[in-house]
């Protein structure tokens, strides 16, 4: 089983009425957005085993053309943890 281990994060300007938190899955990726009063957090979670960081950034920018901040890549450890 492959776990997602990286995400791209950025902020967009808020341009309308708020809507519920949204997420979509595509292939080995999950795209999400969380709307706040004056901005929208957007993210793109993926497995680095299936897409490179550069390709993920390019796709993220293509899907989110009106970003207010430079996207950043965050690596994290994922998986299942067993309590002893």
C-alpha positions in Angstrom: 0.0 0.0 0.0 1.3 3.4 -1.0 0.7 6.4 1.4 0.6 10.0 0.4 3.6 11.7 1.9 3.8 15.2 0.5 1.5 18.2 0.0 1.6 21.6 -1.7 -0.1 24.4 0.2 -1.0 28.0 -0.8 -3.6 30.7 -0.2 -6.0 32.2 -2.7 -8.1 35.4 -2.5 -11.7 34.9 -1.4 -14.0 35.9 -4.3 -17.5 35.2 -3.3 -19.9 33.4 -1.0 -18.4 30.8 1.3 -19.1 27.1 0.4 -18.5 24.0 2.4 -15.0 22.5 2.7 -14.3 20.7 -0.6 -12.0 17.9 -1.6 -11.6 15.8 -4.8 -9.5 12.8 -5.5 -7.7 12.3 -8.7 -5.5 9.3 -9.4 -3.0 9.2 -6.6 -3.8 12.7 -5.4 -6.3 14.6 -3.2 -7.1 18.3 -3.8 -8.8 20.3 -1.1 -9.8 23.8 -0.2 -11.0 25.4 3.1 -12.7 28.7 2.7 -12.3 31.4 5.4 -13.8 34.9 5.6 -11.1 36.6 3.5 -9.0 33.8 1.9 -9.0 30.2 0.8 -6.5 27.6 1.8 -5.8 25.2 -1.0 -3.9 22.0 -0.9 -2.8 19.1 -3.0 -1.7 15.9 -1.3 0.2 13.3 -3.2 2.6 10.4 -3.1 6.1 11.3 -4.2 6.3 7.7 -5.5 3.9 8.6 -8.3 4.6 12.3 -9.2 7.6 14.5 -8.8 7.5 17.7 -6.7 8.1 19.8 -9.8 5.2 18.1 -11.7 3.0 18.4 -8.6 3.7 22.2 -8.3 3.0 22.6 -12.0 -0.3 20.8 -11.8 -1.3 22.7 -8.6 -0.6 26.0 -10.2 -2.5 25.0 -13.3 -5.6 24.0 -11.2 -5.3 27.2 -9.1 -4.3 30.1 -11.3 -5.1 32.9 -8.8 -2.8 32.0 -5.9 -2.1 34.9 -3.5 1.0 33.3 -2.0 3.9 31.2 -3.5 3.0 27.5 -3.0 5.2 25.5 -0.6 6.0 21.8 -0.5 5.6 20.1 2.9 7.0 16.5 3.4 5.4 14.4 6.1 5.5 10.9 7.4 2.3 8.9 6.8 1.2 5.4 7.5 -0.4 3.5 10.3 0.8 3.6 13.9 0.3 0.8 16.4 0.0 1.6 20.1 1.8 -0.6 22.5 
